[in-house]
Structures are given as C-alpha cells and as structure tokens.
Amino acid sequence: MSVFAVLTSSLRKGQNLRIIAIVFIFFFFASISQYQGSFEFSIDEDGQVQSVPSEAGHQDIYYTHHIATYNPADIRPWSKGDTRALTTAEGQKLTQFLTAPSLFKSTSALPGEEQLDNSFLLLTKRLRVFKSLWHSLKQYYDQLEDEDQQDQFYVHPPADIAPAIELFQKMERSLFPWILKNHGTSYDLYQQSAMPDSTTETSRTTRGRGAKNRGIVMCVGDKHSIYARSTVKVLREVLGSRLPIEIFYAGDKDLSKANQEWFAQFEDLSVIDITTKLDQDLLQISGPIIKPFAMLVSRFQEVILMDSDAYFLQDPAILFEDGGYNEVGTVFFYDRTVPNKAAGVNKRAWLDSFLPSVSNHPSKTRWFRSKGDQDQDSGVVVLDKKRHFIGLLAICKMNDVPERNQATYRATWGEKESFWIGMEMIQERYSFIRFGGGVIGDLGDAVPYKKDDESLVIKGGNGLYSSSVPPPSRSGSLSVRMDRVCGNQLHFNYKGQPLWWNSGLVRDKAAENSPYLRYTAWMRDEHGVWDIEQSCLVQSFHGALMEVEWNQRQTAFEMLRVDQTVAQELNQPQVKSILSIPRLVKTEGAKGGKGNNEAV
C-alpha cells in the first residue's frame, strides 16, 4: 500500500472518528432534553448545563436564569384548513374527542404504580388545541369588542369561522365551565385584567400613557391571617410598597368578617370572596388550591402572588424589573432540595407520559436528575397574564377537582409544581431564577434537637451527603454548631443575593412560643447539606456561610417590631404569641458585623 493510500486511509479514519464524536455529542444532549433546537451551552455555578438559544448570543439572563425555550415547530397555529376540516366526518369525530366529559377515572394510575394512565396526555392535547383556537379567534372577538358587541361572540358568527367558534364554545364548556358563571367567554375574563387599571389614583393619572396594571395577590384564611396581618403591615410600613393588594378567601367560613374588616382598612387593598368570581360548586377550592385561581380572576394584569408568611427585604415591585420577567413574563423560584418522599411515583416517567414535546427546562429539574422531590416554591410567583393567560388557564386546570385528585396532587406536593408544568402543557416560555432555595436565620442552631439521636440529613444541592447529626449535649443546653444556618426558607434575586423568605419570622412557626430569629446569617442550597427536620443548612465548604448585611438586619428587625405590634393588637396569646424582640447587635452578624468580605 502506498504512503498516499495509507495517509488517505488514516485521514478518512480520523474524519470518521470526528463524525462519530459529533454525532455522539448531539445525541447525548438530545437525550438530556426533548427540545430539538439550536443550542450553545454554558455551565451554571451549581454545575448545571444551561442551554442558550444561539440567536440570543450571551445575554446575561441565560446565565442568571433558567429560561424555558421550545422548538417553534412543536407549536402549531390553527389554520383555515383546520376549520374547514371540522365539517367532515373525521372532523366531527375530532370534535367529540376534544369536547368529551372528564377524562379522569377513579382507577387512574400514575407511573410507578401498576400502569401508565393517558388521561393527562389527552388533556395536554386538548389544551394545546384550545390555545391554537383561542389565538385564532381572538381577532374576531376584538372586532366585536370595538363595536361593544362582544356578547354576540357565539351568536351568528361569520360562516368561514362558524365551525371553529362552535368547537371553541364546546371546548370552553368542557375544560373551564367554572369560568362561565360570571363571564360569557374566557375572552371576557382576559379583557378584565388586560386593560390598564382604573381603580387606583396612580393608574387613573397615567391611563393612556403606559399605565401599569400591577399588584399583589394573597390568599388568606383565618388560620393564616395572623401571618398575613404582619405581612401587609410590613409591605406598607417597612418596605413602603405602594402596589395595590388583593386578598382572596373562599367564603365567610374561610375568613371571618372581623378579619375581612381588618384588612379592608388599608388603602389600595381589596378583600375578595373568590366564590363570587368562579363556580365554587364545580371547583370546591380552599386553602392553597385557591392560589392560581386568584391570579386568574384578579383585576391585575401583572401579578405577584405571595404567601401570607412571605417577607421581602425590599419592595417586591423590583420583581417586575427582573430580566427573566421582561424576557418571558414570569419569575419562578426553586424550592430547597428535599428527599424523594413519594417513592411510589416516578415523576420523570409521569411527565414523559403526558408531554409529547417539552422545553429545554425539565432536564434541569431535580426530578429528571434524581436529586429531590420538589422543584418549585410557590410562595412567590410572578406572572404577566397578558402574555400567559392560556398558560394560567392550564395551571388552573391542573388544580381542577378531578385533575388534582386523580393526578396532580398524587404526583406532586399540592399546587406548587403546577405552575411550570402547566406552562409545559401549553408550551409557553417561563423563567426560573437559577438559585435553589436556601436558608436565612441564625448562625448555629437556635433550638434544641429532638430527643432522638438523629435528624434527617439529605443530599444537598451540591450533591454531597452528611452523616447523622450529633445528638444534643448531655447537659440539656442548646447544642450550637457554628457550621450551619438555621431558620427560614430563603430565596434569591438574579444576582444570588437574599430577596425574600417564607415560613414567618420565628424559628419554627409550628412550635408554641418559638423565638424570633436574629437574622445573622444565610446560605445557598447549592453550598450546603440540608438537615430538613431542623430547617438547617450545614456548610459543605469553608466560606459558604454568609452574613446578612447590616441594613438588611435592620429591615428584618423592623419586621419583628411590626409583628409584635400585631400580636399586641390581637391580644390573644393563644392565637398569636407576644414575643420579646432580641437586641439588635451588629457584631452578632455571622462575620462579626464586618460584612461578607471575610470568610467565617
């Protein structure tokens, strides 16, 4: 064999190897995500691959956020041909399929149980068709609205769209019948919050000049009113937030008249019985189930949904300036890393069973990486309904009676995960701030451990494990370990700095007379190992502990004073304890009050 022939053969082998390597890399990334698009890749601080659409270049938001991006080819618009096809025999069969009664059976099984159930797959297909129809017919509705004839939407539509209008009406009645108690169509509900708000002085003076219809939504019952009272006063008196607030409840048995009157005293605050907005006989909603429905019927177009025990370190209006929000119209937050408790449900298989196509985001979830049981924390959710009205409808549908009882709440912990999964079902982009939920509170443990010798210590966001927690000292005194932060669940802004936390202002809101926290330290989920039972995060490397900045500690202590005042006003220690406020000492910060320029 000649040298030329040998070289040629070697070059061909080298080219083949390179081709094989390229193909391997392509299919490797394709296996990570069902998204088939053009990607560049960056590595997050927590070690996760972040997919970046190549046309986006290196915009910062694709590194500070996890942005869900879809293959445009997977999102099919409704066409005139689709409308014509509805008049055929096959079209009639399709109509029957899309408008059939509830898909869910009492024997529905979830992945990890005996069999896969296709009820959610059929629901996903229906929702995606509804979305295409909704956008296709929106122009006709807008024309009627301009003529103040929107109540004629279903009456004598033009012949070329009449079959589509008929299908839309049947689908609306099948999927969202609880809307129709007070609204002629879902378009009416959309328009209710899509226009600038005229109920506040600020919006009245700016109407027609880019007025912003923004506000805070909270869902409050009597049980959580003791937290909500403090939260509302903190928003107004400590943070100086002027955002209007809507407090939703489910009937007088949920929130007493006395509590309703107390909240109603605040300026720009409305107290609303959600059962007057939606059909409660069909929905049967209460507690946290109310949350997505409250967002849906809120008069606000841009909504910050807040739990009653959520506290911000600055005006939450800052979230409307978030880069991810400006890009896609949502801000979602990750939960802390918690263990897989629902062992019988394979959550990845469950998602695969009803999402025929997905964004690039599910591959980053703890579910897909077998890292934990929960991904989203719904203590704060930010959403622009003008951009995500159909997405919000899908979220609400996941929390409808048959869906939540037969699937959603059997596979997930309440309504939390439905926010991002609903967006996947309907194929609308969404954004997570990429940092996992951390902890803010006190350096070292502030309460005695339980009498048993061990606490539950699980795999943290960094992938490390911790051995069992040492038992308390035999003397009975508090066992203080300075390698950890114990307290409330912390969430971060896009820079990875503390922004808000939930679970109140005390060490353990479920314990009687639990003391106020001193807010001396914080830590990120990715930098520690969780002791979930004690709500502590143990640092996994030297320097993971961070000091709460002095100005933020001062803000937190103002919150404690407000909370104490609320308790004194109630004057019902059996309902809300009147606690002593600890001394605010700068040197008690995790780094001696010197800030975070020095390691612990």
ZATORVO-440679 format. One record per residue (C-alpha): residue in three letters; x, z, y. Coordinates in pm, whole numbers, plus 50000, padded with zeros to 5 digits. Each point is the difference from the previous one (the first is absolute). Layout:
<gumis>
ALAXZY
...
</gumis>
This chain:
<gumis>
MET500005000050000
SER501424990450341
VAL500665025450274
PHE497294983450207
ALA497575004049717
VAL500985036649957
LEU499675006850375
THR496704981950011
SER498755020049705
SER501215032550160
LEU498334991650331
ARG496764992149822
LYS500175033049813
GLY500675018150327
GLN497074982750167
ASN497765008449706
LEU501035036550021
ARG499275000650371
ILE496604984049942
ILE499235025149725
ALA501055028650231
ILE497794987050284
VAL497044995649768
PHE500555035149858
ILE500075015350350
PHE496834980950099
PHE498045011349696
PHE501335035450036
PHE498565002950349
ALA496864981849888
SER499555026649733
ILE500225027150265
SER497144985150198
GLN497244975249928
TYR500514986750352
GLN501444964749984
GLY501434994250345
SER503204994450190
PHE501935032750022
GLU503115014850144
PHE500885034949880
SER501195031550168
ILE500645034349852
ASP498125029750140
GLU501705033350060
ASP498175013149694
GLY501494972449786
GLN496884978349983
VAL500174962350027
GLN498044989450305
SER498734964349987
VAL500184981950333
PRO498274966350051
SER502814976250093
GLU498124986850300
ALA500015035050149
GLY503765001450033
HIS501285035550035
GLN497265016150204
ASP500365037450000
ILE496525007149865
TYR500924985349662
TYR502645027049968
THR498105029350150
HIS496734991649822
HIS498764986749671
ILE497914970050106
ALA497644985749739
THR500274962150003
TYR498004975449792
ASN500514964849876
PRO497734979350229
ALA499144977649704
ASP498255029649836
ILE497575003450292
ARG497474972149975
PRO497554993650288
TRP496384990149944
SER499424962750037
LYS497064976850059
GLY500494987949646
ASP499455035449874
THR496715001350189
ARG498844966949852
ALA500995011649651
LEU497615029550028
THR497064976149963
THR501174988549656
ALA499195016249665
GLU503515014349981
GLY499625012750354
GLN496845018849905
LYS501855016549712
LEU502765010050241
THR497425014750237
GLN498535020949718
PHE503475012749908
LEU500925008750360
THR496745018250074
ALA499325018449673
PRO499265037650009
SER502725026349963
LEU502774989449766
PHE500865034949885
LYS498895014649670
SER499975036449902
THR502514992049726
SER502534983150229
ALA503525007049880
LEU503225000350195
PRO503424987449892
GLY501625026949793
GLU496655007849839
GLU498464979849718
GLN499554966350167
LEU500494980650320
ASP496884996850208
ASN499474969150216
SER497425014450240
PHE502505003550286
LEU501374965249934
LEU496514985750046
LEU499565021350312
THR503284986850142
LYS498864964149947
ARG496685007350170
LEU501685016650296
ARG502364970850049
VAL497134975249996
PHE498075021950244
LYS503015000650234
SER500234961949999
LEU496284996650060
TRP500015026250277
HIS502704982150198
SER498404966149938
LEU496605010850138
LYS501325021150287
GLN499924970450241
TYR496294994949935
TYR499315036950064
ASP502014998750323
GLN497934970450121
LEU496805019349937
GLU501395030750174
ASP500864979850309
GLU496324990850014
ASP498925035749918
GLN498504986549677
GLN502215017549744
ASP496935015749836
GLN499114964449891
PHE503164996449789
TYR498104998249671
VAL497004981350147
HIS499974961949971
PRO503794993950003
PRO501274964150038
ALA499614980049678
ASP503744993949958
ILE500755037649976
ALA496685012849862
PRO501275003649639
ALA503005020050122
ILE497765022150218
GLU497765006949701
LEU502975009449781
PHE501455021750275
GLN496755019350040
LYS499755006349627
MET503635011249979
GLU499595023150298
ARG496995016549838
SER501855003249670
LEU503335013050131
PHE499095019750313
PRO496295009149993
TRP500715033050178
ILE500934981050319
LEU496604983550029
LYS498075031850078
ASN500994997550367
HIS501524965250030
GLY498574965649940
THR503334986849870
SER503605011549967
TYR500724978650308
ASP497815023550205
LEU502095029449884
TYR503204981050077
GLN498864991750352
GLN499145036650059
SER503705008950019
ALA501584966250078
MET498975001650366
PRO501665021750265
ASP498505034850012
SER497735007150296
THR499365036749929
THR503055014850171
GLU501104999050361
THR503384984849908
SER498444971049814
ARG497364994150268
THR502614995850270
THR502114976349789
ARG497244979749836
GLY500794963150017
ARG503685006950065
GLY501295006449649
ALA498075032249944
LYS501065018549687
ASN497325013749770
ARG502145026549833
GLY499335034749873
ILE500435027549741
VAL497635005149707
MET499785032949810
CYS497745010149711
VAL499105036750020
GLY497795023449799
ASP499535037350049
LYS502785007849753
HIS502604981150203
SER498575006950345
ILE502375029650038
TYR502894975149990
ALA498264972850201
ARG499315023850288
SER503725006250039
THR500874963449952
VAL497624988550274
LYS501255026350245
VAL503624990749919
LEU499274963450068
ARG498465007850337
GLU501935030750122
VAL503464996949843
LEU500574962649952
GLY497874989050296
SER498394972149798
ARG497184982550181
LEU498924979049705
PRO496255003749938
ILE499125017949677
GLU497184995449751
ILE499265027649749
PHE497944988949701
TYR498095022049759
ALA497394994349726
GLY496835018150107
ASP499335034950136
LYS500875015849666
ASP503504986050041
LEU500635011150358
SER497915027650155
LYS498254996750335
ALA502315026550144
ASN503084980049906
GLN498454967950126
GLU499345016250338
TRP503525014450018
PHE501644965849955
ALA497524982750232
GLN501255020750297
PHE503154978750026
GLU500174970150229
ASP500064966149828
LEU499125015549664
SER496984989049797
VAL498595018149698
ILE498314975349763
ASP497955003949686
ILE501184971349782
THR496765000849800
THR498274985650308
LYS502364970049994
LEU500044990949631
ASP497595003849708
GLN500895034149856
ASP497524995749714
LEU502204971749874
LEU503435013650097
GLN499745037549930
ILE503155006650203
SER501495033550093
GLY503405015750059
PRO502984976250012
ILE497884971649861
ILE498554996750351
LYS503344989350150
PRO500014962049955
PHE496274997950074
ALA500505019550324
MET502644974850105
LEU497584972049918
VAL497105012450214
SER502145014450279
ARG499474984050340
PHE503784996150029
GLN501654967149918
GLU503445016049962
VAL499745032249804
ILE502325029149928
LEU498465018349707
MET501245036249994
ASP499465028549759
SER498725032350150
ASP503315017749922
ALA502344972850133
TYR502285008550293
PHE502084976050211
LEU503145007750196
GLN498944975050268
ASP496874981650107
PRO498854980449691
ALA499274970450231
ILE503694991649946
LEU498954985349664
PHE498344970850177
GLU503484990250122
ASP501504999849650
GLY501684967149911
GLY498304997649663
TYR496625005950163
ASN500604972750255
GLU501064976449722
VAL497175005049751
GLY497505025150144
THR500555030649779
VAL502245030449975
PHE500055016549657
PHE502125029749895
TYR501515008149663
ASP499235032649824
ARG502715022649859
THR501294993349649
VAL497795018649752
PRO500034998149618
ASN497834977949785
LYS497085023049920
ALA497374974949891
ALA502004991849689
GLY497144981349833
VAL499904972850268
ASN502674973350023
LYS499634992550369
ARG502194969350002
ALA497964985049716
TRP496835009550186
LEU501124981150312
ASP501104970249793
SER496604999549831
PHE498024992250317
LEU502434984150249
PRO500514963549901
SER502514996650285
VAL501725026650207
SER502235004050302
ASN503665009549984
HIS499125036750046
PRO498785013649662
SER503484995749853
LYS501225026450247
THR497415025849899
ARG500845030649794
TRP497454987749747
PHE501954968249928
ARG503335018549999
SER498705029149787
LYS501065024050274
GLY496835019950056
ASP496255003350002
GLN499114994050365
ASP501104975150265
GLN497885002150313
ASP499135030550206
SER496664994250171
GLY500405029750237
VAL500604974150274
VAL498974963449972
VAL500184975350288
LEU498014967749981
ASP498854972250232
LYS496494991149882
LYS499994966950185
ARG502834988349776
HIS498965019249689
PHE496235002849996
ILE499704983149659
GLY502925020449872
LEU498215031750108
LEU496844988349824
ALA502054996049681
ILE501455035050047
CYS496505014050039
LYS498854980949692
MET502695017349794
ASN498385032850112
ASP496434989249925
VAL498195020749734
PRO500544979649681
GLU503474988250101
ARG501345034650082
ASN498395016949700
GLN500914973949741
ALA503404988550125
THR501545009950335
TYR499875037949963
ARG500874998849631
ALA503194980450069
THR501005015250337
TRP499775032450194
GLY496884995550210
GLU499824974150273
LYS503715000350089
GLU501254969049821
SER496874979650074
PHE501304991250347
TRP502884978549882
ILE498394989049673
GLY496904988350186
MET502254978850221
GLU501584985349687
MET496584991749856
ILE499044981150315
GLN503544986550069
GLU500555013150352
ARG503435010050125
TYR500785036850057
SER502955021550096
PHE501545032649877
ILE502605019250197
ARG502625000149727
PHE500925036949989
GLY498455021949732
GLY498175031950093
GLY502435028650064
VAL499645036350100
ILE500115019650325
GLY500055037650022
ASP502535027349943
LEU503564999149877
GLY500045018349669
ASP496905012449822
ALA497505019850207
VAL497735013949724
PRO500645017249666
TYR500054977949696
LYS497345004749737
LYS500515025749727
ASP500964974249742
ASP503684991349981
GLU499774963350078
SER498474977250259
LEU499174963649954
VAL502994979650112
ILE499664962649969
LYS501824968050060
GLY500444994450372
GLY500114968150199
ASN503764997349942
GLY499574998749624
LEU501745033549933
TYR498725028949793
SER500365037150060
SER500175027049738
SER497375027549998
VAL499725021050312
PRO501595034549971
PRO497535029049981
PRO499545023950293
SER502445028250049
ARG499345030949790
SER499765021250311
GLY496714983050081
SER501254987950340
LEU499554964250107
SER502334976549818
VAL501464979250282
ARG501944969149902
MET501624982050290
ASP500274966549822
ARG496364991250057
VAL497234995450254
CYS496585014649918
GLY496794993150188
ASN497644971550080
GLN500004963249904
LEU501864980550266
HIS499714963350093
PHE502324979150212
ASN500044973350266
TYR501714966849940
LYS503355015450101
GLY499755026549730
GLN499335028150249
PRO497235026549959
LEU496654987650133
TRP497165019549833
TRP499235023149713
ASN496965011549808
SER498955032149821
GLY499595020350318
LEU502305024250181
VAL500575027249743
ARG502275002549698
ASP497144995649754
LYS496514993850137
ALA498495008449660
ALA501485035250005
GLU498325028250192
ASN501905011450311
SER502794975149935
PRO502405002550298
TYR500664973950266
LEU503044978149945
ARG502935001850240
TYR500744962849979
THR503765003249981
ALA500814971249762
TRP498854967649841
MET501114976249727
ARG499144965449869
ASP498564993849656
GLU502874976349917
HIS502615026950073
GLY498745028049779
VAL498465011949676
TRP496445013550013
ASP498885034349888
ILE496364989450022
GLU498505033649901
GLN501625017350298
SER499864970050236
CYS503775000650043
LEU502514971750013
VAL503495008649872
GLN502834980050157
SER501784976449762
PHE503134996950213
HIS501765019550273
GLY498514991550338
ALA496524989849882
LEU498465029650182
MET499104992050358
GLU499135022650291
VAL496694996350182
GLU500994991450357
TRP499495027750254
ASN497344981650199
GLN498094992949679
ARG500195036649897
GLN498585009450339
THR497144975349944
ALA499355014549653
PHE499845035550141
GLU497494988650261
MET497914988649705
LEU500295034749845
ARG498715015650322
VAL497034976350004
ASP499255007849636
GLN500145037550067
THR497594995550293
VAL497594981049775
ALA500135028349745
GLN499355025850272
GLU497044979950133
LEU498474998349654
ASN500685036949948
GLN499294996249629
PRO503165011049815
GLN498344992549668
VAL499664963750113
LYS503204995450202
SER502735026050011
ILE501325011550338
LEU503744997149942
SER502995012550194
ILE502144973350161
PRO503705003849916
ARG502595001550275
LEU501314966250105
VAL503795003149985
LYS502134969350056
THR502855012249779
GLU497625002649704
GLY500064962149973
ALA501454987149674
LYS503294992450176
GLY500065029750231
GLY498084981950271
LYS502794974850049
GLY497984969849897
ASN500864975249727
ASN503514991150108
GLU501465025149756
ALA499485002249624
VAL498575031449838
</gumis>
